[in-house]
C-alpha cells in the first residue's frame, strides 16, 4: 500500500530546499543535508530559536551560528513556525532550511526575528544586502509549504498519535534493516600531530552505538555535537541504503557518545565555522572507515569527502569560493565516477559563471590523470581546472588534512586535492601560510581529489 | 476545412478527423481511432483509418520520444567545443542518485570520442580573444565525415555574451551538409544545462525523424509534408522546424491552451498521468539532468497507469512510480509478466475502443491468478478485496499529488482514465472544484492547431 503520511509530505514539500529539518511537537520528524552537517544542526537551530522566541504561525527567525544550530561559513539558516500550538490539541510544527549566501561569509548571527506577526524586520533585510533577494525566495518557498500543510485534507496527519505511529513503524523497519548486519564491533583511529580521532562501533540487538572515546581536541577540526550527530547518522543511512531521510527513529537506534571538549563535541567558545566543511569530511571518512571494517558484505574503496576548496579575493568584488568535489570510490565491479558533483544545479561548478563573477580565463577543464601504479579497480578521478588570473588577487587554499587514513587491506589510498601556480611559466613555491598572493597573468591549476580504489 | 488531429504516445496513437461547421467551429467528423503502434504502425494504418478522407492540414502532438528515456544515447552525435573544455560535457554529467556511498551518474548523452576541441575564445564580456578559423572547422568536418557523423552540436564558452563564433560555426557546418544544433543564448542558465539540451535535440533527432516519416508516409497522397505540423512547447511547426525535446511537452501546452479558465489540468492519459499547472518553469528535470526548457510546469504523478505492483519487504503490495510501458504491457494484454496498475481497471476497460483489441480473456485470467498469488502470500485473502484496496491506493495517491502540487482554483480532469476515476476523485477531494472533459486529446490538438493557422 502507499504510505502517505506526515513524513512523506515533509519530504515532498522540501524537495526544493538544499538542507532542511522538520520538527513536530519538539521531535525530529525528518531532516536532510547532503553532508549530514545541517541535518544535525538545523534541529538544534529550531530548539534554540523557540527557546529565545515564542514563535507564532508564520514567524521567521534567521540564524548563522553553528554553535547554536545555525549554518556556518557562507550559509544562512531560516526557521519558520508553520503552526503554533495555541490550539493545545495539535503539536507545533517548525521548518528550518539552510541556503547558500556567499556574501555573508565572515558574519555570525545569533537567532534574530526576521518576521513577527507578518511584519518583516526591514533593518535585518537591509543589513544582509545582496543576499536579500535569495532570502526572499527562501521565505516564499517556506510560505508555500506552510500554505500547503494548512489545507484541510492534510490536517489529520499532524496529530500526536499519527506522528507517534509513524515513528514507531519506522523504528521497527529500521531495526529490521540494521538486524541484517552482523553483530559485533570494530574500531579505527586517525592520528595527526598528536591529535587523534577514535571511532568504536558496536552493534548489539539492532542498536548501533558509536563511541568516540579517546578523541582529542584539535587546533583545526571542530564540530559541534549536533553536527557530529547529523553526520554520523547520515553516513549510516547511506551505508544501509535507507530510503528515508533522518528522523527520530534514526536517533534512537544509532547512538553517539563523544567526550566533552573533543573535536567532535567542540566547546561553545571555540569557533567552528571556518572549518566546518573540512571537519565534516574528516568525520565522514572516519565513520565510513569503521563501517568498512565492520560490514564486509560489499567491497569498495574509501570515499574522498574532501573538496578542493579555494577562496579568491579580487579587489572590489565579493569573495568567490571554488569548491570542486572528488571522484567517487571504486566498487567491486566498477571504477569510481569521475568528479562526482551532486550539488543542486545552482551550486554546482560552472566555468561560465566563474568567468562572469571573477576576472579569470579558464584554460582547461580535464579529468585528473590516474595515480601511478594504479590498482585493479580505480577510484574516480577528480577534476583539474586551470585558469589564468587577469588581475591581482589573493587566494586562500584550504589545506587538505594530513591524517593517516585507515584502509582495509584491499583498499588503496586516496589522492588529495592539490594546487599549482605558475608565474611566467615557472612554478612558484607555495609558502605554508595562507593566503597566497596572485599576480596578473598567474596560471592556477586546482586538482580535486580522487577516491580510493580496490586491489584485486 | 477539414483537419486531422493526432496524439502519438510511446505505444498508442489516437487519430481523428475534424471538420469545420457553418459557424467555423471544428467538430468531430470521424474517429477517434486508436492504434497500438507495435502492431499497427502509422505508415500502413493511417491510410486504412482515414480511407482517403480529404484534409487540409494535420496537427500532431508526439510523446513518442519518451521511449528513449531508458536508452543509452549519443552514439552518433558529435560536439564541437571550445578547446580546453571538450571534456566538460562529460565531467559535468548529473548525479542520478545522490549520496557518496552508492553514487550513480546519469548516462552520457554523447560519445567522448566524438567531442572535438576547436581553438576559439570569447571572454565573459563578449570580447573575442581568439578568432575562429575556418581551416580548423574544415579539419573537424573532414574527420566527422570520415566517421559518418551527421549531427553536430556547437558548444562554445560564453556564446550568450557574443554568439559570433557560434553563428560562424553553424553556417559553415550547415554548408558542409551537417544537421547542426546549438544551445539557447540564455545567460541565466549554466552552460551545462544549455549544452545538454542541444545534445538531446541532436540525439532525439533520428527517432523523431522516424516517427515523422511514418506519419508523412501514412498521409502521403492526402497531405504534403508542409501541411503536417508538430507541436512543441510553444507552437506548431513542420517536422524539420520542430524542437525534438519540445515535443515531449506539446500535449501539456495544448491542454493548457484548451482550458484557459482552469488553474491546473490533470491528464489521466492511457500511457501517463500528469498534472499541468500554469506555474512557469525554466528548466526540466530530464532523466539526464536539468536542461533548459521554459513553459508550463508538468508533474508526473507518483502512480502511473503502467506502474508495477509488487510485494514489498514489509508484506504489503507497493506501487512503483516508474512506468513499465505497454510493451509488453500489463498482464491483461496477455503478453506481459508483471502486474501493473492498469490491470486493476482491466475489467472496466475491456470494452473501451482504445484497448479492447489488446485485452484478452487469457490475459484477464492471468491477472486474476497473479492477484490470487499475492493474496496467498499476504494478509488479504480475497483477490476482489485486494483489488479494491489497491485501487483505493491508486486514487489516494492521485488525490495526494493534486493536493500537494495543483494550484488553487478549478481543476480540469481529462484523458483516457478520466471518466472512470472522476467520481472517486471527487469523493476524495471534497470542496475542490473539479470538472470532467471527455473530448479526446487528438480532437483538442486539432482545434488548437487549427487556431494557430493564419
Interface residues (C-beta under 8 A of the other chain):
Chain A: X1 X2 X4 X9 X12 X13 X34 X148 X151 X152 X153 X154 X173 X235 X238 X239 X241 X284 X288 X300 X303 X305 X328 X329 X336 X337 X338 X339 X340 X341 X342 X345 X348 X349 X350 X351 X352 X353 X355 X356 X361 X362 X363 X364 X365 X366 X367 X383 X386
Chain B: X84 X85 X87 X88 X91 X92 X95 X98 X99 X100 X101 X102 X103 X104 X105 X121 X123 X124 X129 X157 X158 X190 X191 X192 X193 X283 X290 X302 X303 X314 X316 X317 X318 X319 X389 X390 X393 X396 X397 X399 X400 X403 X404 X429 X431
